[in-house]
């Protein structure tokens, strides 16, 4: 009896180890196994199949690495690795509606939907070169249809996360600030993924002299191709990619088979299957595939990963009213936010009272190479990175965590009236206190810079000339709708003499560069920047619409915005693109790049403007942008349009006057 049980014991132990090696099975929180997939139940299902037919794995020849590889959230000794290995390109389609009486927080969907009994076995290795002449670490993980065949791996860890047919692995025991290469393969076969490249962060006390970041936001599939990602990846002049949100959009557009970039699913997305399918579609854009393969990413969400103009209790298109419930097909905010009872995954019963797991959030954590949230702290995605002694990167969630009601289009005047109410918050009291403590701790540890990753424009911006009115001149969905929260942020910086603050922003689909200043409270001289406490660099979209019209009309809009805002030094709203930051102990330079068109996939970009911030100056160096920019409008400076275009594939430069269409025609 004893000898016959030993092989089964070893099989069970090995099975547990390999399922737990994929951290997406615990998504989105390894601290709360009951909120993830019930691994013992998956193991039992697997062993039952193994007992019946002797092999419970999908054959290697039936599998494909459908969406490349990715890495993210680098630490000095670890990094997240991700892939998807699946017998089908499509996402699992078992997302049917559950009807009748079910326990409120029951996620045991086995009684409604049968997940695939077969698992996929994947091996991974991490080396110091593309040929893997020296393998640093390696391991094995399983994935199943429960998590849509995603793999997210943490190497040598005691816990893990797995998601939507993908594998996400955290490679640990690595050396600081070191480039590594990684690859997955189907167990025991030559069916291999592409080779990915990643990089750990410096140790907190490392005296690094230069770090490069590429900063992105707002990629909209039907609008155009994600050329910005590919351009930044091909140039090889940064260390990490930072995404400030709107990685996907939830609305539908076009007809598949007829329109060039029609969305899949075709309509607005609500279910877990919907969100998985939409993210999967975005991840087929070749430039996004390249960017994930070549660089580790640090990401945070904005509103469109869930729903437009979201806040803690709803969004502009979905709220808990009868009208909203009817218009959106009987879907409530709670249904959309809660992990779908119709998920194809197998879940334990949730016993935590206030869990707000979203379909969107689960899909996001399955597909993104990001460390897991702490569900003791609700939808926490906010976190920080100590990048040597050079800077702290503080990533905020100013959208979904605990945000007060925002501008929902029909309540704009109300939001303007309450915009300075002391109780309004962009992030909730807990995150807000953490944010201020992070700023202080960064200064106390001697970091030179504090770089803040934030979703929406922070500076006060009068938009009367754009889409505002004389009665309501501000955008209530930005920090202008939460003035008391912004004032508390400024007060903490000024009162504690915390300088060298760099605010990064996305969301607006335009470029904005401003001195960071508490207007009407501290004296400020726009000609010198005196009185500021830092600088805000806000970036345009990868492909979402901007000011529209022509370059000339967009520049006219920019001139009005710069005229109406004393701290706004440069604005530009025609080009789609991104910006790079190069950070040293002495200074930060910001280089803005624009794609001349996203109507086709191409490697072209134009240098739009370059800015410098000297350490300790807490303002933009004058003359701002060296006195000249390519386009937009520059306060106290000149516009010199050259159309000098860089081909990031060939390295060639040429003047291009033949490109006039920015977006895909609908």
DAZIZI-V314830 format. One record per pair of residues at least 6 apart in sequence whose ideal C-beta (glycine too) atoms are under 7 Angstrom apart, sorted by the first residue. I is the first residue (numbers start at 0). J is the second residue. D is the distance in Angstrom with one decimal. If there is no record, write none. Layout:
<<I J D> <I J D>>
This chain:
<<11 42 6.8> <11 46 6.8> <14 42 5.1> <14 45 6.2> <14 46 7.0> <15 42 6.0> <17 139 5.1> <17 140 5.6> <17 141 4.6> <18 24 6.0> <18 38 5.1> <18 41 6.2> <18 42 6.3> <18 141 5.0> <19 38 6.4> <19 158 6.9> <19 159 5.3> <20 138 6.0> <20 139 6.5> <20 140 3.9> <20 152 6.1> <20 159 5.4> <21 140 4.2> <21 141 6.2> <21 142 5.6> <21 150 5.5> <21 151 6.3> <21 152 6.2> <21 159 5.6> <21 161 3.3> <21 166 5.2> <21 167 7.0> <22 29 6.3> <22 151 5.1> <22 152 6.7> <22 153 5.2> <22 158 6.7> <22 159 3.2> <22 160 2.6> <22 161 6.0> <22 167 5.6> <22 169 6.5> <22 371 6.8> <23 146 4.8> <23 149 5.5> <23 151 4.5> <23 160 4.5> <23 161 2.7> <23 162 3.2> <23 165 6.5> <23 167 5.3> <23 365 5.5> <24 35 5.5> <24 36 4.6> <24 38 5.5> <24 146 6.4> <24 159 6.7> <24 160 6.7> <24 161 4.0> <25 32 6.0> <25 35 4.2> <25 158 6.3> <25 159 6.2> <25 160 4.8> <25 371 6.8> <26 35 5.7> <26 160 4.6> <26 161 6.6> <26 162 4.9> <26 361 6.4> <26 364 4.6> <26 365 5.8> <26 371 6.5> <27 356 6.9> <27 360 6.2> <27 361 6.4> <27 364 4.0> <27 371 5.3> <27 372 4.9> <28 34 5.7> <28 371 5.3> <28 372 5.6> <28 373 6.3> <28 374 4.0> <29 158 4.1> <29 159 6.8> <29 160 6.1> <29 371 5.4> <30 373 6.3> <30 374 6.8> <30 375 6.7> <31 351 7.0> <31 374 4.9> <33 347 4.3> <33 349 6.1> <33 350 6.4> <34 349 6.0> <34 354 6.5> <34 356 6.5> <34 374 5.9> <36 145 5.0> <36 146 6.5> <36 344 5.3> <36 345 5.7> <36 346 6.3> <37 345 5.2> <37 346 6.2> <37 347 4.7> <40 345 5.3> <41 143 6.4> <41 145 6.3> <41 345 6.2> <44 116 5.8> <45 55 5.0> <45 118 5.6> <48 55 4.1> <48 116 4.5> <48 117 6.9> <49 55 4.3> <55 116 6.8> <55 117 5.9> <55 118 6.0> <56 117 6.4> <56 118 5.7> <56 119 6.7> <56 120 5.0> <57 86 5.5> <57 117 4.8> <57 119 5.1> <59 185 4.1> <59 188 3.8> <59 190 4.7> <61 86 4.9> <62 84 5.5> <62 85 6.7> <62 86 5.7> <62 119 6.3> <62 185 5.5> <62 190 6.2> <63 85 6.7> <64 82 5.9> <64 83 6.9> <64 84 5.5> <64 183 6.8> <64 192 4.2> <65 83 5.2> <65 85 5.3> <65 88 5.3> <66 83 4.7> <66 279 6.5> <66 282 4.5> <66 283 6.9> <67 193 5.7> <67 288 4.5> <67 291 6.2> <67 292 5.4> <68 81 6.7> <68 82 4.8> <68 183 6.8> <68 192 5.3> <68 193 5.8> <68 195 3.9> <68 291 7.0> <68 292 5.6> <69 81 4.3> <69 291 3.8> <69 296 6.9> <69 368 4.5> <70 78 5.3> <70 79 6.1> <70 80 5.3> <70 81 6.9> <70 195 6.0> <70 197 3.8> <70 295 4.5> <70 368 5.3> <71 79 4.9> <71 295 5.3> <71 296 4.3> <71 297 6.5> <71 298 6.7> <71 367 6.9> <71 368 3.2> <71 369 5.6> <72 78 6.8> <72 79 5.0> <72 297 6.2> <72 368 6.7> <72 369 5.6> <72 370 4.7> <73 198 6.1> <73 199 5.2> <73 200 4.5> <73 239 6.7> <73 295 4.6> <74 199 6.7> <74 200 5.8> <75 175 3.9> <75 199 5.8> <75 200 5.5> <75 201 6.6> <75 202 4.5> <76 171 5.8> <76 172 6.2> <76 173 5.3> <76 175 7.0> <76 199 6.8> <77 169 5.3> <77 170 5.9> <77 171 3.9> <77 173 6.2> <78 169 6.9> <78 170 5.3> <78 173 6.9> <78 197 5.2> <78 199 5.9> <78 295 5.8> <79 151 6.4> <79 167 5.8> <79 169 5.1> <79 368 4.4> <79 369 6.6> <79 370 6.3> <80 123 6.6> <80 152 5.2> <80 167 6.7> <80 168 4.2> <80 170 5.7> <80 181 5.5> <80 368 6.9> <81 150 6.6> <81 151 5.1> <81 165 6.1> <81 166 6.7> <81 167 4.3> <81 368 4.3> <82 150 5.0> <82 165 6.2> <82 166 5.2> <82 183 4.9> <82 192 5.4> <83 148 5.7> <83 149 5.0> <83 150 6.9> <83 164 5.3> <83 165 3.9> <84 119 5.4> <84 121 5.5> <84 142 6.5> <84 148 5.9> <84 150 6.4> <84 166 6.7> <84 183 6.8> <84 185 6.7> <85 148 3.7> <85 164 4.6> <90 147 5.3> <90 163 6.7> <90 164 6.9> <90 272 6.1> <90 275 4.5> <90 276 4.8> <90 279 5.7> <91 144 4.7> <91 147 5.3> <91 164 6.7> <91 343 4.6> <92 272 6.4> <93 112 4.5> <93 343 3.7> <94 270 5.1> <94 271 5.8> <94 272 3.2> <94 339 6.8> <94 341 5.3> <94 342 6.7> <94 343 6.3> <95 112 6.7> <95 341 5.4> <96 341 5.6> <97 111 5.5> <97 340 4.6> <97 341 5.0> <101 340 6.0> <102 348 6.8> <104 348 6.6> <104 349 4.0> <104 354 7.0> <105 340 6.8> <105 348 5.3> <106 338 5.9> <106 340 6.8> <106 346 2.8> <106 347 6.7> <106 348 6.8> <106 349 6.0> <107 346 5.9> <107 347 6.9> <107 348 6.1> <108 340 6.5> <108 341 6.9> <108 342 5.6> <108 344 6.5> <108 345 6.3> <108 346 6.4> <109 345 5.2> <111 341 6.8> <112 343 5.4> <114 143 6.6> <114 144 5.1> <114 145 5.2> <114 343 5.6> <114 344 7.0> <114 345 6.0> <115 143 6.3> <115 144 4.1> <118 141 4.7> <118 143 5.0> <119 141 6.6> <119 142 5.0> <119 143 6.9> <119 148 6.1> <120 139 6.7> <120 141 5.8> <120 185 6.8> <120 186 3.7> <121 140 5.5> <121 142 6.6> <121 150 5.6> <121 166 5.5> <121 183 5.3> <121 185 6.3> <121 186 6.4> <122 137 6.8> <122 139 5.3> <122 183 7.0> <122 184 5.4> <122 186 5.3> <123 137 6.4> <123 138 6.0> <123 152 6.1> <123 168 5.8> <123 181 6.4> <123 182 7.0> <123 183 4.8> <124 131 5.9> <124 134 5.1> <124 137 4.1> <124 181 6.8> <124 182 6.0> <125 134 6.9> <125 135 4.9> <125 136 5.0> <125 137 6.9> <125 170 5.1> <125 179 5.3> <125 181 4.7> <126 132 6.9> <126 133 5.8> <126 134 4.9> <126 135 6.1> <126 179 6.9> <126 180 5.3> <127 133 5.0> <127 135 6.6> <127 179 6.6> <128 180 6.2> <129 180 5.2> <129 194 5.5> <131 180 6.9> <135 173 6.6> <135 179 6.7> <136 154 4.9> <136 155 6.6> <136 170 6.1> <136 172 6.3> <138 154 5.6> <139 186 6.5> <140 150 5.7> <140 152 5.4> <140 166 5.4> <140 168 6.4> <142 148 5.1> <142 149 6.4> <142 150 5.0> <142 161 5.9> <142 164 6.4> <142 165 6.7> <142 166 5.2> <144 164 6.6> <144 343 6.0> <145 343 6.7> <145 344 4.3> <145 345 5.6> <146 161 4.7> <146 162 4.5> <146 163 5.3> <146 164 6.3> <146 165 6.8> <146 344 6.5> <146 365 5.9> <147 162 6.7> <147 163 2.7> <147 164 3.3> <147 165 6.5> <147 275 5.4> <147 365 6.3> <148 164 2.2> <148 165 6.1> <149 161 6.5> <149 162 4.1> <149 163 4.5> <149 164 5.0> <149 165 1.5> <149 166 6.0> <149 167 6.6> <149 365 4.9> <149 366 6.4> <150 161 6.5> <150 165 5.1> <150 166 0.5> <150 167 5.9> <150 168 6.6> <150 183 6.9> <151 160 5.1> <151 161 5.8> <151 162 5.9> <151 165 6.4> <151 166 5.8> <151 167 0.9> <151 168 6.2> <151 368 7.0> <152 159 6.8> <152 166 5.6> <152 167 5.8> <152 168 1.1> <152 169 6.2> <153 159 5.3> <153 168 5.8> <153 169 2.6> <153 171 6.5> <154 168 5.9> <154 169 6.3> <154 170 4.3> <154 171 5.3> <155 171 5.0> <155 172 5.6> <156 169 5.7> <156 171 6.1> <160 167 5.8> <160 371 5.2> <161 167 6.6> <162 364 6.1> <162 365 2.3> <162 366 6.5> <163 275 4.7> <163 362 6.2> <163 365 3.7> <163 366 6.0> <165 365 6.0> <165 366 6.4> <166 183 6.8> <167 368 6.2> <170 181 6.9> <173 179 6.4> <173 199 5.1> <174 199 6.7> <175 199 5.6> <175 200 6.8> <175 201 5.3> <175 202 4.3> <175 205 6.2> <176 199 6.1> <176 200 6.5> <176 201 4.1> <176 205 6.4> <176 207 6.6> <177 198 6.9> <177 199 5.4> <178 196 6.6> <178 198 5.0> <179 197 5.5> <180 194 5.6> <180 195 6.8> <180 196 5.6> <181 195 5.0> <181 197 6.4> <182 191 5.9> <182 192 5.7> <182 194 5.0> <182 195 6.9> <183 192 4.2> <184 190 6.1> <184 191 4.3> <184 192 6.9> <193 292 5.9> <195 292 5.1> <196 293 5.3> <197 295 4.7> <198 238 5.9> <198 295 5.7> <200 384 6.2> <200 386 5.6> <201 207 4.7> <201 386 5.9> <201 387 3.5> <202 387 6.8> <203 385 4.2> <203 387 6.8> <204 388 5.8> <205 387 4.0> <205 388 6.6> <206 387 6.7> <206 388 5.7> <207 387 4.0> <207 389 5.2> <208 583 5.9> <208 584 6.8> <209 581 6.4> <209 582 6.9> <209 583 4.9> <210 238 5.4> <210 386 5.8> <210 389 5.9> <210 582 4.9> <211 236 5.9> <211 237 3.3> <211 238 5.1> <211 579 6.2> <211 580 6.9> <211 581 5.2> <212 237 5.9> <212 239 5.6> <212 241 5.2> <212 579 6.8> <212 580 4.5> <213 231 4.3> <213 237 4.6> <213 240 5.0> <213 241 7.0> <213 577 6.0> <213 579 5.3> <214 241 4.9> <214 243 6.8> <214 503 5.8> <214 538 5.5> <214 577 6.1> <214 578 5.4> <214 580 6.5> <215 227 6.4> <215 228 6.9> <215 240 6.9> <215 242 5.0> <215 541 5.7> <215 577 4.9> <216 242 6.7> <216 243 4.3> <216 244 5.9> <216 245 5.7> <216 505 2.6> <216 506 6.3> <216 538 5.9> <216 540 6.3> <217 245 4.2> <217 505 5.9> <217 506 6.7> <217 508 5.8> <217 540 3.5> <217 541 6.0> <217 543 4.2> <218 225 5.4> <218 245 6.9> <218 246 6.3> <218 281 6.9> <218 541 3.9> <218 542 5.4> <219 248 5.0> <219 542 5.0> <219 543 4.2> <220 248 6.9> <220 260 5.4> <220 262 5.8> <220 280 6.5> <220 281 5.8> <221 252 4.2> <221 253 5.4> <221 260 4.7> <221 261 6.5> <221 262 5.7> <221 663 6.9> <222 542 4.6> <222 543 6.0> <222 544 6.3> <222 597 6.8> <222 662 5.2> <222 663 6.4> <223 542 4.3> <223 597 2.9> <223 598 5.8> <223 662 5.1> <223 663 5.2> <224 284 6.7> <224 286 6.9> <224 542 7.0> <224 597 5.2> <224 599 6.6> <224 600 4.3> <225 284 4.6> <225 286 4.8> <225 287 5.0> <225 541 5.4> <225 542 6.1> <226 286 6.0> <226 594 4.7> <226 597 5.7> <226 600 6.5> <226 601 6.0> <227 541 4.7> <227 575 6.5> <227 576 5.2> <227 577 4.6> <227 594 5.7> <228 286 4.4> <228 287 5.0> <228 290 4.0> <228 541 6.7> <229 286 3.0> <229 289 5.5> <229 290 6.7> <229 602 6.4> <230 592 6.7> <230 602 6.2> <230 604 4.8> <230 647 4.5> <231 237 6.9> <231 290 6.7> <231 577 5.8> <232 289 5.0> <232 290 4.4> <232 293 4.8> <232 294 6.5> <233 602 6.6> <233 647 4.4> <233 648 6.3> <234 647 5.7> <236 579 7.0> <237 579 5.7> <239 294 6.4> <239 295 5.7> <239 297 6.0> <240 290 6.2> <240 294 4.7> <240 296 4.6> <241 297 5.1> <241 452 6.0> <242 296 6.2> <242 298 4.3> <243 299 6.4> <243 301 6.9> <243 452 5.8> <243 454 5.8> <243 503 6.2> <243 504 6.9> <243 505 3.6> <244 299 5.7> <244 300 5.0> <244 301 2.7> <244 304 6.8> <244 398 7.0> <244 454 4.8> <244 505 5.8> <244 506 6.8> <245 301 4.5> <245 303 4.5> <245 505 6.8> <245 506 6.7> <245 543 7.0> <246 298 6.7> <246 304 6.1> <247 277 5.4> <247 278 5.6> <247 281 5.2> <247 303 6.5> <247 304 6.0> <248 303 4.6> <249 267 5.9> <249 268 5.1> <249 303 5.6> <249 305 6.8> <249 306 5.6> <250 267 5.2> <251 262 4.6> <251 264 6.4> <251 265 4.8> <251 266 4.2> <251 267 5.6> <252 261 6.8> <252 262 5.4> <253 260 6.8> <253 261 3.1> <253 262 6.3> <254 261 5.4> <254 265 6.9> <255 261 4.6> <255 263 6.0> <255 265 6.4> <259 663 5.6> <260 663 5.8> <262 277 6.9> <262 280 7.0> <263 276 5.8> <263 277 7.0> <263 280 4.7> <264 273 5.4> <264 276 5.7> <264 277 6.8> <268 274 5.6> <268 277 5.3> <269 330 5.3> <269 335 5.6> <270 339 5.5> <270 341 6.8> <270 358 5.9> <271 338 7.0> <271 339 4.4> <271 342 4.8> <271 358 4.2> <271 361 6.2> <271 362 6.2> <274 358 5.3> <274 359 4.9> <274 362 3.7> <275 362 4.7> <275 365 7.0> <278 362 5.7> <278 366 4.6> <281 287 6.5> <282 288 6.8> <282 366 6.9> <285 600 6.8> <296 368 6.1> <297 384 6.7> <297 392 6.7> <297 394 6.6> <298 367 5.8> <298 369 5.8> <299 380 5.7> <299 394 4.9> <299 396 6.0> <299 452 6.1> <300 363 6.3> <300 380 6.5> <300 398 6.6> <300 399 6.5> <301 398 5.3> <301 454 4.4> <301 505 6.7> <301 506 5.7> <302 308 5.7> <302 309 4.3> <302 314 6.9> <302 398 5.2> <304 359 5.7> <304 363 5.7> <305 314 7.0> <305 357 6.1> <305 359 4.3> <305 399 6.4> <306 314 3.7> <306 316 5.8> <306 317 5.6> <307 314 5.9> <307 315 5.0> <307 316 5.8> <308 314 5.6> <308 315 3.9> <308 405 5.4> <308 406 6.5> <308 407 5.9> <308 476 5.6> <309 398 5.8> <309 399 5.9> <310 402 4.3> <310 403 6.5> <310 404 5.4> <310 405 4.7> <311 401 5.3> <311 402 5.4> <312 332 6.8> <312 404 7.0> <313 319 6.4> <313 332 4.9> <315 407 4.4> <315 408 5.7> <317 323 5.6> <317 327 5.6> <317 332 5.8> <317 335 6.3> <318 332 6.2> <319 331 5.9> <319 332 5.2> <324 331 5.9> <335 357 6.7> <335 358 6.3> <336 355 5.2> <336 357 4.3> <337 355 6.9> <337 356 6.0> <338 356 4.3> <338 358 6.5> <338 361 5.5> <339 358 5.1> <354 374 6.6> <355 377 6.2> <355 378 6.0> <360 378 6.3> <364 371 6.6> <372 378 6.5> <372 379 4.8> <372 380 5.7> <373 379 5.0> <376 429 7.0> <377 400 6.7> <378 399 5.5> <378 400 5.6> <379 400 6.7> <380 396 5.0> <381 394 6.0> <381 395 5.4> <381 396 4.6> <381 400 6.6> <381 430 5.4> <382 394 5.6> <383 391 5.7> <383 392 6.5> <383 393 4.7> <383 394 6.6> <383 437 5.4> <384 391 7.0> <384 392 4.4> <385 391 5.6> <386 392 6.0> <388 445 5.9> <388 446 6.0> <388 447 6.9> <389 446 6.9> <389 447 5.6> <389 448 6.7> <389 582 6.0> <389 584 6.5> <390 446 5.6> <390 447 6.2> <390 448 3.8> <390 449 6.7> <390 450 5.2> <390 582 5.8> <391 437 6.9> <391 441 4.0> <391 446 5.0> <391 449 5.6> <392 450 5.1> <392 452 6.3> <393 434 6.8> <393 437 5.1> <393 449 6.6> <393 451 5.0> <393 452 6.7> <394 452 4.2> <395 426 6.2> <395 434 6.4> <395 451 6.5> <395 452 6.4> <395 453 4.9> <396 426 6.5> <396 430 6.8> <397 425 4.3> <397 426 5.4> <397 453 5.7> <397 454 4.9> <397 455 6.1> <398 454 5.4> <400 426 5.7> <400 427 5.4> <400 430 5.5> <401 424 6.8> <401 426 6.4> <401 427 2.5> <401 430 6.7> <402 424 6.9> <402 425 5.7> <402 426 6.7> <403 423 4.5> <403 424 5.4> <403 481 7.0> <405 414 6.9> <405 475 6.6> <405 476 5.0> <405 480 6.3> <406 414 4.7> <406 475 3.7> <406 476 4.5> <406 480 6.1> <411 471 5.9> <411 475 6.0> <412 471 6.0> <414 475 3.6> <414 480 5.2> <415 471 4.5> <415 473 6.8> <415 475 6.0> <417 423 6.6> <418 475 6.2> <418 479 6.7> <418 480 5.0> <418 482 5.3> <419 482 4.3> <419 483 5.8> <420 483 6.5> <421 483 4.9> <423 481 5.1> <423 483 5.9> <423 484 6.4> <424 431 6.2> <424 481 6.6> <424 484 5.1> <425 478 6.6> <425 481 4.7> <425 484 4.9> <426 434 6.9> <431 484 6.9> <435 491 4.6> <438 449 5.8> <438 491 6.4> <438 492 6.9> <438 497 5.3> <439 495 6.2> <439 497 6.9> <441 449 5.0> <442 497 5.1> <447 499 6.2> <447 584 5.1> <447 614 6.1> <448 499 4.7> <448 501 6.2> <448 582 6.2> <448 587 6.7> <449 497 7.0> <449 499 6.2> <449 500 5.0> <449 501 7.0> <450 501 4.7> <450 503 6.5> <451 500 6.8> <451 501 6.8> <451 502 5.0> <451 503 6.4> <452 503 5.1> <453 502 6.1> <453 503 6.3> <453 504 5.5> <454 505 6.0> <454 506 5.3> <455 476 6.7> <455 477 4.4> <455 478 6.3> <455 504 6.2> <455 506 4.6> <456 477 4.8> <456 478 6.7> <456 504 4.9> <456 506 7.0> <456 507 5.4> <456 511 6.0> <456 537 5.2> <457 478 4.9> <457 485 6.8> <457 502 4.8> <457 504 5.9> <457 535 5.4> <458 513 4.4> <458 515 6.9> <458 535 5.2> <458 566 5.9> <458 567 6.9> <459 479 5.9> <459 518 5.7> <460 473 7.0> <460 474 6.8> <460 479 6.5> <460 564 5.7> <460 567 6.7> <461 472 4.8> <461 473 6.8> <461 563 4.4> <461 564 5.5> <462 472 6.4> <462 473 6.6> <462 474 5.6> <463 469 5.9> <463 472 4.5> <463 563 6.5> <464 556 6.9> <464 559 3.7> <464 560 6.2> <464 563 6.1> <465 556 6.4> <465 560 6.5> <467 473 6.4> <473 479 3.7> <478 485 4.7> <489 517 4.0> <492 500 6.0> <492 532 4.9> <493 517 6.5> <493 521 6.7> <493 532 6.0> <498 532 6.2> <498 533 6.9> <498 615 6.7> <498 617 4.8> <499 533 6.8> <499 614 6.1> <499 615 6.9> <499 617 6.8> <500 515 6.1> <500 532 5.9> <500 533 3.1> <501 533 6.0> <501 534 5.7> <501 536 6.7> <501 587 6.3> <502 515 5.9> <502 533 6.6> <502 535 4.2> <503 536 5.8> <504 535 6.3> <504 537 3.8> <505 537 7.0> <505 538 5.8> <507 537 6.4> <508 539 6.0> <508 540 4.2> <508 543 4.8> <508 544 6.1> <508 545 4.7> <509 539 5.5> <509 545 5.5> <509 546 6.6> <509 570 6.6> <509 571 6.7> <509 572 3.8> <510 537 6.7> <510 538 6.2> <510 539 4.9> <510 570 6.5> <510 571 4.3> <510 591 5.8> <510 631 6.6> <511 535 7.0> <511 537 3.9> <511 567 6.4> <511 570 5.5> <512 536 5.9> <512 568 5.2> <512 569 4.4> <512 610 5.8> <512 619 7.0> <513 535 4.6> <513 566 4.7> <513 567 4.9> <513 568 6.2> <514 528 5.0> <514 531 3.9> <514 534 6.2> <514 566 4.8> <514 568 6.8> <514 618 5.1> <514 619 6.0> <515 531 5.5> <515 532 5.5> <515 533 3.8> <515 534 5.6> <515 535 5.3> <516 523 4.7> <516 530 5.7> <516 531 4.4> <516 532 6.8> <516 566 5.1> <518 566 6.6> <521 530 4.9> <522 530 5.0> <523 529 7.0> <523 530 3.8> <523 531 6.6> <523 565 6.8> <523 566 6.7> <524 530 6.3> <525 565 5.0> <525 566 6.8> <525 634 6.9> <526 635 6.9> <527 621 6.4> <528 618 2.9> <528 619 5.9> <528 621 6.7> <531 617 5.3> <531 618 4.3> <532 617 5.3> <533 617 5.5> <534 612 5.1> <534 618 6.7> <534 619 5.6> <536 578 6.3> <536 589 5.0> <538 577 6.1> <538 578 5.1> <539 545 6.3> <539 574 6.3> <539 575 6.0> <539 576 5.5> <540 575 5.7> <541 575 6.2> <541 577 6.9> <542 575 5.5> <542 597 4.8> <544 662 6.9> <545 553 6.9> <545 572 4.4> <545 573 6.1> <546 553 4.1> <546 556 5.1> <546 572 3.5> <546 573 6.1> <550 573 5.0> <550 630 6.2> <553 572 4.9> <553 573 3.7> <554 630 6.2> <554 631 6.1> <554 632 6.0> <556 572 6.2> <557 570 4.2> <557 571 5.7> <557 572 6.1> <557 631 4.7> <557 632 3.8> <558 632 4.1> <560 567 6.4> <560 570 4.9> <561 567 5.3> <561 570 5.4> <561 632 4.7> <561 634 5.2> <568 619 5.8> <568 623 4.7> <568 633 6.9> <568 634 5.0> <569 608 6.0> <569 623 6.9> <569 624 6.3> <569 628 6.2> <569 631 5.8> <569 633 5.0> <570 631 5.6> <570 632 5.8> <571 607 6.2> <571 630 5.8> <571 631 2.8> <573 630 6.8> <574 593 2.8> <574 594 6.4> <574 607 6.3> <575 593 6.8> <575 594 4.8> <575 597 5.2> <575 661 6.9> <576 591 6.9> <576 592 4.8> <576 593 4.2> <576 594 5.2> <576 604 6.7> <577 592 6.0> <578 589 5.6> <578 590 6.2> <578 591 4.5> <578 592 6.8> <579 590 4.7> <580 587 6.0> <580 589 5.6> <581 587 7.0> <581 588 4.8> <584 614 6.4> <585 614 5.6> <586 611 5.7> <586 612 6.3> <586 613 5.1> <586 614 6.1> <587 612 4.7> <588 609 6.5> <588 610 6.9> <588 611 5.3> <589 610 4.5> <590 606 6.9> <590 609 5.2> <591 607 4.3> <591 608 4.7> <592 604 4.7> <592 605 6.9> <592 606 6.1> <592 607 6.4> <593 604 6.5> <593 605 5.0> <593 607 4.8> <594 603 6.7> <594 604 5.7> <595 603 5.5> <595 605 6.0> <595 644 6.2> <595 655 6.5> <595 658 4.4> <596 658 5.1> <596 660 5.9> <596 661 5.6> <597 661 6.5> <597 662 6.3> <598 660 4.9> <598 661 6.7> <598 662 5.8> <598 663 5.1> <602 646 5.5> <602 647 4.4> <602 648 4.1> <603 644 5.2> <603 646 6.0> <604 645 5.4> <604 647 6.3> <605 629 6.2> <605 642 6.9> <605 643 6.7> <605 644 5.5> <606 629 6.4> <607 628 6.4> <607 629 4.7> <607 630 6.0> <607 631 7.0> <608 624 5.0> <608 628 4.0> <608 629 6.4> <609 624 6.1> <609 625 6.7> <610 619 5.8> <610 623 6.8> <610 624 5.5> <611 620 4.2> <612 619 6.1> <612 620 6.5> <613 620 5.8> <622 635 6.8> <622 636 6.4> <623 633 6.5> <623 634 6.7> <623 635 6.7> <623 636 6.1> <624 633 5.8> <624 636 6.1> <626 636 4.9> <626 637 6.2> <627 636 6.1> <627 637 4.8> <627 639 5.2> <628 636 6.5> <628 638 6.2> <629 639 6.8> <629 640 6.2> <629 641 6.5> <630 638 6.3> <630 640 5.8> <641 654 6.7> <642 654 5.3> <642 655 5.5> <642 656 5.6> <643 652 6.0> <643 654 5.7> <644 652 7.0> <644 653 5.8> <644 655 4.3> <645 652 5.6>>
